[in-house]
Amino acid sequence: MRGSSPRQQRTAAERREQAFALQLAGADLRTIAKSVGYANAAAAKAAIDRAIEESITREHLDNIDQLRRIEVMRLDRLQAAFWPKALKDRDKKAADIVLKCISGRDRLQGLAAPVKVEHSGEVTEYHIVGVDPEDLV
């Protein structure tokens, strides 16, 4: 912020961090704007984007790992909430949510096995591009 005092800059940075923390907690942009004192959702989004940029600049990719851990914890919490309904009550909707939580966590943690692709056809023709066949002999 050009022309602002160090105290004003610190206060603005604290507001950005507060907005970022609220987004991590799952609050929507309108709620964040209202809670932190931004004019609208777009201003809150801009502040959050700046907070993330400052954090990445300051802490490099450590913050990405932290965000991943937070998302995994959210999925764990959501799964725990629906687990009893899925098992005890055999609630199909709850079971779907549990499965989506498991899938999302696997994806975030890189646990999903790679998909194996097999080619069952025949290769009948080769095209060599950019190489003189005489150089191959």
RODO-2510 file (C-alpha; in nm, 4 decimals, decimal comma):
residues 137
     n   res          X          Y          Z
     1     m     0,0000     0,0000     0,0000
     2     r     0,1619     0,3162    -0,1170
     3     g     0,1356     0,6155     0,1139
     4     s     0,0102     0,4177     0,4105
     5     s     0,1793     0,3932     0,7443
     6     p     0,3478     0,0724     0,8650
     7     r     0,0592     0,0319     1,1126
     8     q    -0,1986     0,0557     0,8321
     9     q     0,0006    -0,1929     0,6259
    10     r     0,0165    -0,4312     0,9204
    11     t    -0,3578    -0,3967     0,9785
    12     a    -0,4277    -0,4646     0,6087
    13     a    -0,2019    -0,7712     0,6196
    14     e    -0,3813    -0,8954     0,9317
    15     r    -0,7182    -0,8529     0,7582
    16     r    -0,5903    -1,0487     0,4570
    17     e    -0,4703    -1,3275     0,6859
    18     q    -0,8060    -1,3286     0,8661
    19     a    -0,9894    -1,3489     0,5317
    20     f    -0,7610    -1,6335     0,4242
    21     a    -0,8229    -1,8197     0,7512
    22     l    -1,1990    -1,7837     0,7057
    23     q    -1,1767    -1,9234     0,3536
    24     l    -0,9777    -2,2202     0,4821
    25     a    -1,2546    -2,2750     0,7349
    26     g    -1,5003    -2,2969     0,4473
    27     a    -1,6664    -1,9536     0,4645
    28     d    -1,8000    -1,8110     0,1395
    29     l    -1,6659    -1,4817    -0,0001
    30     r    -1,9698    -1,2730     0,0989
    31     t    -1,9449    -1,3913     0,4578
    32     i    -1,5713    -1,3228     0,4584
    33     a    -1,6236    -0,9707     0,3197
    34     k    -1,8845    -0,8941     0,5841
    35     s    -1,6830    -1,0462     0,8718
    36     v    -1,3521    -0,8833     0,7861
    37     g    -1,4884    -0,5530     0,6575
    38     y    -1,4302    -0,5675     0,2828
    39     a    -1,6689    -0,3805     0,0527
    40     n    -1,7805    -0,6941    -0,1329
    41     a    -1,6960    -1,0523    -0,2224
    42     a    -1,4627    -0,9416    -0,5027
    43     a    -1,2561    -0,7335    -0,2599
    44     a    -1,2391    -1,0284    -0,0198
    45     k    -1,1263    -1,2570    -0,3050
    46     a    -0,8551    -1,0084    -0,4055
    47     a    -0,7346    -0,9897    -0,0446
    48     i    -0,7272    -1,3694    -0,0137
    49     d    -0,5381    -1,4013    -0,3423
    50     r    -0,2842    -1,1477    -0,2176
    51     a    -0,2515    -1,3302     0,1161
    52     i    -0,1840    -1,6553    -0,0689
    53     e     0,0688    -1,4840    -0,2979
    54     e     0,2469    -1,3278     0,0005
    55     s     0,2462    -1,6593     0,1815
    56     i     0,3853    -1,8502    -0,1153
    57     t     0,6481    -1,5843    -0,1683
    58     r     0,7348    -1,5898     0,1993
    59     e     0,7123    -1,9599     0,2703
    60     h     0,7482    -2,1092    -0,0785
    61     l     0,5645    -2,4365    -0,1196
    62     d     0,5324    -2,5191     0,2512
    63     n     0,1954    -2,3468     0,2407
    64     i     0,0748    -2,5791    -0,0358
    65     d     0,1464    -2,8775     0,1880
    66     q    -0,0365    -2,7029     0,4714
    67     l    -0,3378    -2,6404     0,2462
    68     r    -0,3344    -3,0049     0,1400
    69     r    -0,3288    -3,1156     0,5050
    70     i    -0,6175    -2,8820     0,5850
    71     e    -0,8223    -3,0193     0,2965
    72     v    -0,7509    -3,3751     0,4113
    73     m    -0,8614    -3,2826     0,7642
    74     r    -1,1826    -3,1349     0,6223
    75     l    -1,2493    -3,4565     0,4327
    76     d    -1,1758    -3,6609     0,7458
    77     r    -1,4214    -3,4530     0,9464
    78     l    -1,6910    -3,4744     0,6814
    79     q    -1,6413    -3,8493     0,6472
    80     a    -1,6625    -3,8958     1,0230
    81     a    -1,9933    -3,7078     1,0289
    82     f    -2,1529    -3,9308     0,7642
    83     w    -1,9843    -4,2611     0,8517
    84     p    -2,2415    -4,3743     1,1120
    85     k    -2,5353    -4,2961     0,8816
    86     a    -2,3685    -4,4799     0,5955
    87     l    -2,3013    -4,7926     0,8012
    88     k    -2,5699    -4,8057     1,0676
    89     d    -2,8616    -4,6522     0,8787
    90     r    -2,7479    -4,7767     0,5367
    91     d    -2,8169    -4,4276     0,4037
    92     k    -2,7208    -4,4238     0,0345
    93     k    -2,6626    -4,0472     0,0280
    94     a    -2,4343    -4,0694     0,3315
    95     a    -2,2480    -4,3613     0,1737
    96     d    -2,1946    -4,1571    -0,1447
    97     i    -2,0532    -3,8700     0,0599
    98     v    -1,8199    -4,1070     0,2466
    99     l    -1,6961    -4,2553    -0,0818
   100     k    -1,6371    -3,9079    -0,2257
   101     c    -1,4408    -3,8138     0,0865
   102     i    -1,2244    -4,1240     0,0505
   103     s    -1,1689    -4,0541    -0,3187
   104     g    -1,0847    -3,6886    -0,2583
   105     r    -0,8383    -3,7754     0,0164
   106     d    -0,6731    -4,0405    -0,2038
   107     r    -0,6370    -3,7861    -0,4839
   108     l    -0,4905    -3,5164    -0,2545
   109     q    -0,2431    -3,7580    -0,0988
   110     g    -0,1474    -3,9270    -0,4245
   111     l    -0,2708    -4,2668    -0,3059
   112     a    -0,4824    -4,3534    -0,6076
   113     a    -0,3144    -4,6204    -0,8180
   114     p    -0,2310    -4,5182    -1,1725
   115     v    -0,4695    -4,6423    -1,4359
   116     k    -0,3195    -4,9228    -1,6426
   117     v    -0,3836    -4,8868    -2,0139
   118     e    -0,3290    -5,1752    -2,2505
   119     h    -0,3202    -5,1650    -2,6262
   120     s    -0,4887    -5,4659    -2,7792
   121     g    -0,4568    -5,3671    -3,1436
   122     e    -0,1819    -5,4200    -3,3945
   123     v     0,0719    -5,1697    -3,5169
   124     t     0,1005    -5,2123    -3,8898
   125     e     0,2826    -4,9025    -4,0039
   126     y     0,5695    -4,6943    -3,8694
   127     h     0,6371    -4,3340    -3,9589
   128     i     0,9752    -4,1880    -3,8760
   129     v     0,9558    -3,8136    -3,8648
   130     g     1,2597    -3,5897    -3,8678
   131     v     1,5118    -3,8710    -3,9062
   132     d     1,6790    -3,9877    -4,2218
   133     p     1,6303    -4,3682    -4,2368
   134     e     1,9839    -4,3957    -4,3791
   135     d     2,1224    -4,2586    -4,0508
   136     l     1,9679    -4,5526    -3,8661
   137     v     2,1712    -4,8168    -4,0459
***
